[in-house]
C-alpha cells in the first residue's frame, strides 16, 4: 500500500516541482527549447499520476476512501497544473503551441511503440526461423542415422 502512495506522491511532486521551474523560467525564455526539458519532466510526471490513479495493487485497499480521495485529488491537481502550463506557454509563444507540443509528443510516442512492436515481431520471426532450421536439421540427422543403421545391419547379415 505504501508503494502506491509513494509512486503517486512522487508523480505529483514531479508535477509540482516542474510546474514551478517552468513558471519561473518561462518569462525569461526566448524559445521553447530553454524549457523543453522541464516540460518533458512535467508531462512524464503527469502521465505517472494518471497511471498511478488506475493502477490496482492487490496488497492495498482500493476501496478505501483515503486512497480514492488521494488519487482523485492528485489527478485534479495535475490536470490544473497542466492547464495552467498550457495557458502560460500559449500566451508566451503563441496560440496552439501547447497543442502542437502534445501532438508531436504523442506522434513520437506512437512511433516508438510501433518500432518496439516491429522489433518484437522481427524477434519472433527470427526465433521461428531458427526453430524451423533446428527442426529441419533434426530431421536430416534422424534420416542419416536411419540410413546408417540400415546400411550397418545390411552388411552384418551378409
FENPE-V589611 format. One record per pair of residues at least 24 apart in sequence whose C-alpha atoms are under 10 Angstrom apart, sorted by sequence separation. I is the first residue (numbers start at 1). J is the second residue. D is the distance in Angstrom with one decimal. If there is no record, write none. Layout:
BEGIN
i,j,d
I,J,D
I,J,D
END
This chain:
BEGIN
i,j,d
14,38,9.9
15,39,9.6
17,41,9.4
18,42,5.4
50,74,8.8
51,75,9.7
17,42,8.2
18,43,9.2
49,74,7.0
50,75,6.3
15,41,7.7
16,42,8.1
49,75,6.2
50,76,9.8
14,41,7.2
15,42,5.1
18,45,8.6
48,75,9.8
49,76,9.8
14,42,6.6
15,43,7.7
17,45,9.7
46,74,9.6
47,75,9.7
49,77,9.8
50,78,8.6
13,42,9.8
14,43,9.3
15,44,8.3
16,45,8.9
46,75,8.1
49,78,7.4
50,79,9.5
12,42,9.4
14,44,8.4
15,45,5.2
16,46,9.6
49,79,9.7
11,42,9.1
14,45,5.3
15,46,6.0
46,77,9.7
47,78,9.3
13,45,7.9
14,46,8.1
15,47,9.5
46,78,6.0
11,44,8.2
12,45,6.6
13,46,9.8
15,48,9.3
45,78,8.6
46,79,7.8
11,45,4.7
12,46,7.2
14,48,9.2
15,49,8.6
10,45,8.0
11,46,6.7
12,47,9.9
14,49,9.4
43,78,9.7
46,81,9.1
11,47,8.1
12,48,8.2
13,49,9.6
42,78,9.3
46,82,7.8
8,45,9.3
11,48,5.3
12,49,6.2
10,48,8.5
11,49,5.1
12,50,9.7
9,48,9.8
10,49,8.4
11,50,8.8
42,81,9.2
43,82,8.2
8,48,7.3
9,49,8.2
11,51,9.5
42,82,8.2
7,48,8.0
8,49,5.7
11,52,8.3
7,49,8.1
8,50,8.8
8,51,8.9
9,52,9.6
39,82,9.8
42,85,9.4
7,51,9.9
8,52,5.8
7,52,7.0
8,53,7.6
6,52,10.0
39,85,8.7
5,52,8.8
4,52,7.0
4,53,9.0
4,55,8.3
4,56,8.8
4,57,7.6
3,57,9.1
35,89,10.0
4,59,9.8
5,60,9.9
1,57,7.5
3,59,9.7
4,60,8.1
1,58,8.7
2,59,9.5
3,60,9.1
32,89,8.5
1,59,6.0
2,60,8.2
1,60,4.5
15,74,9.8
19,78,9.6
26,85,9.6
43,102,9.1
1,61,7.5
32,92,9.3
1,62,9.2
9,70,9.4
13,74,9.7
16,77,8.9
20,81,9.7
23,84,9.2
27,88,9.2
31,92,9.3
32,93,7.7
40,101,9.9
5,67,8.2
8,70,8.8
9,71,9.6
12,74,6.4
15,77,8.9
16,78,7.9
19,81,6.8
23,85,7.6
26,88,7.9
27,89,9.6
30,92,9.3
31,93,7.8
39,101,9.3
43,105,9.6
4,67,9.1
8,71,7.6
11,74,8.9
12,75,8.2
15,78,6.5
18,81,9.8
19,82,8.3
22,85,7.8
26,89,7.6
29,92,8.8
30,93,9.0
11,75,9.9
14,78,9.8
15,79,9.7
28,92,9.9
29,93,9.6
5,70,8.6
9,74,8.3
12,77,8.0
13,78,9.7
16,81,7.6
19,84,8.8
20,85,9.9
23,88,7.7
27,92,7.4
32,97,9.2
36,101,9.6
40,105,9.1
1,67,9.3
5,71,8.9
8,74,7.8
12,78,6.7
15,81,7.6
16,82,10.0
19,85,7.2
22,88,9.2
23,89,9.2
26,92,7.6
4,71,9.7
8,75,9.4
11,78,9.0
15,82,8.5
22,89,9.2
26,93,9.7
32,101,9.8
END
